[in-house]
Every structure is written in C-alpha cells, then in structure tokens.
Amino acid sequence: MTFVEDLADAVRRIMDRCGADGALAEAVARELVAWACRTYGGERVYIPATRHRLADRNAAIRREFNGRNHAELARRYRVSRRTIYRILSR
C-alpha cells in the first residue's frame, strides 16, 4: 500500500469513527488525497512526531516501567535504552 492509499484509508476510518456516512468519508478521502498530490506530488515530505505523541509515548513508558524492563521498553517503543533512562529521569 502506498502512502496516498494509507492516507485515504486513514481518513475513511477516522470519519467512520466520527459518524460520517460512507459516501461522505469516501469523498473527503479522495479530496484530501487529490490536494496532497497537487501540493506535494513528487516531493519528499518529512512528517515529524508531534510533541503530543511524544508526551503520550513518554507517559506510557513511565506507566509501564517496573524497575527492571528498560530493554523491553526500548524494543517496544523503538528507542535506545539511553532514551528510556532519560525519559524516566524527568
């Protein structure tokens, strides 16, 4: 699946969760994909993690830490053990 297909699928799922009917979700997904293609077609686009997502991840790491699972958390969240230590020290 390509990024554009993933994006359209995500829009459909989000709109479905919000109660939009299938035809509306499909139309919005197509419009968003068309806009993205017109605006960024042929370019490399960097999408950084948002502060909100990082804050949620860090809170989950703190909740799940049991005193001995540094390496397990590092694998699960795809970060270094050093990053786990840094998150836990704050």
N, C-alpha and C positions, 0 to 999 in steps of 0.2 A: 504494500500500500504506500502511496506517495504522501508527502506532507499535505498536499492540497486535498487529497481524499480523506486523510485523517482529520484535517481541519473541518471539512464539510460534515463528516460523521460526528465530530465533537459538537458542532453547532446543533445538529439534529437531536442528539441525546440531551443536551442542555435545555433546548426548547421543549422537548418532550417532558422533562422533569418539571419544567415551569408551567406545564399545562397547555402548551400551544398544540394546535392540531397538526397532523402530519403534513398537510399541504403547505401550511404556513412555514413550518420548520424547514421543509424542502426548499421553498422559495428563498428564505433568508440564507440558508446554507449556500445555495447557488449564487446569490448576490454577493455574499461575503467572499466566496472563492473567486468570483469574477473581479471584484475590487482588488483582492490581494494579487491576482495575476497581473492586472493592469498597473498596479502601483509598484510591485516588487518583482515582476517577472524577469527572470534572467539574472537577478542579483543574489548575492549571498546575504542572508538575513541572520543576524545574531539575536537570539531571544534569551536575555539573562534571567536567572532566577530572581523572583521578586523578594523584597525584604520580608513580606508577609509569609511567603512559602518557606523561607529560611527560618523565620521565627517559629513557625509551626513544626518544622523538622527538628529544630533545636529543643523545643519543648517536649516533643515525643522522645527524643534521646534522653533527656533528663528523667522523664517518667519511667522509661524502660530500663534505666541503669540500675543494676543490682549490686554494684560493688566489684563485680568480677567479670563483667561481659563487655569490656572495652572492644576486644577484637570482633566479637559477634556484631555489635552495633556498627562498627566501622564497615564491615562487609554489607550489612543490611542497608545502610544508608549511603554506601559507596563513597566513603570519605576515609581519610587516613586515621590511624589511632591518635596521632597528634591532634587532629581536628576534634576528635571525641574528647580528649583531655581538655582542650581549650574551651569547648562548649560547656563541659561540666564544671570548669573552674569559674565560670561567670555567674 
